[in-house]
Amino acid sequence: MLYCVEMDVAIPHGLDPDHVAKLKADEKARAQDLQRQGKWRHLWRVTGRYANISVFDVESHDELHDILSGLPLFPFMTMRVTALARHPSAIG
């Protein structure tokens, strides 16, 4: 199942900078691991914002929920999830 996930990140200004750096490093490692597994198929930065648009390829709604809620920056994210289906006019 394919999903488009739009993620906006809003880290509170008062958070300890060392803690934030650790969260960001953990987030990067998790995202790269999921990409290597083929679950996080595309990861695009949104220009001018601390945000991304991603495409996930997972087995179920529950698997996607578990992945997203397990991200280190999840507590600071607002997400919009859209299920995707192949368009009949798409090539390939």
C-alpha positions in Angstrom: 0.0 0.0 0.0 1.3 3.4 -0.9 0.8 6.5 1.1 1.8 10.2 0.7 2.7 11.6 4.1 3.2 15.4 4.6 5.2 16.1 7.8 5.6 19.5 9.4 8.0 19.7 12.3 7.7 22.3 15.1 10.3 21.8 17.8 9.7 24.1 20.9 12.3 26.8 21.2 13.0 26.1 24.9 14.1 22.5 24.3 17.6 21.5 25.3 19.9 21.9 22.2 21.7 18.6 23.0 18.4 16.8 23.3 17.3 18.3 20.0 20.5 17.3 18.3 20.1 13.7 19.5 16.5 13.6 18.3 17.5 14.8 14.9 20.3 12.3 14.6 18.0 9.5 15.7 15.4 10.6 13.2 17.9 10.6 10.4 19.1 7.1 11.3 15.5 5.8 11.4 14.5 7.4 8.1 17.6 6.0 6.4 16.9 2.5 7.8 13.3 2.6 6.6 14.6 3.8 3.2 17.0 0.8 3.0 14.1 -1.5 3.9 12.1 -0.1 1.0 9.3 1.2 3.3 10.2 4.9 3.0 10.3 5.1 -0.8 10.7 8.8 -1.4 11.7 11.7 0.9 11.5 15.2 -0.3 12.2 18.5 1.6 9.7 21.3 1.3 11.6 24.4 0.4 11.6 27.1 3.0 9.9 25.0 5.8 11.0 22.4 8.3 8.8 19.9 6.5 8.9 17.0 4.1 6.7 15.1 1.7 7.3 11.4 1.7 6.0 8.2 0.0 5.7 5.1 2.1 5.2 1.5 0.8 3.8 -0.6 3.6 1.6 -3.6 4.2 -1.2 -1.9 6.1 -2.6 1.2 7.8 -1.5 -0.2 11.1 2.1 -0.7 9.9 2.2 2.9 8.7 0.8 4.2 12.0 3.4 2.2 13.9 6.2 3.6 11.7 5.1 7.2 12.0 4.3 7.2 15.7 7.7 5.6 16.3 9.7 8.4 14.7 11.8 10.2 17.2 10.4 13.6 16.1 6.8 12.4 16.1 5.8 14.4 19.2 6.7 17.6 17.3 5.1 16.7 14.0 1.8 17.5 12.3 1.1 15.0 9.6 -1.3 14.6 6.7 -1.6 11.1 5.3 -3.2 10.3 1.9 -3.6 6.7 0.6 -2.5 6.4 -3.0 -3.8 4.3 -5.9 -2.3 3.8 -9.3 -3.8 6.3 -11.8 -5.1 4.6 -15.0 -3.3 7.2 -17.2 0.1 6.6 -15.5 2.9 5.2 -17.6 4.8 2.3 -16.0 
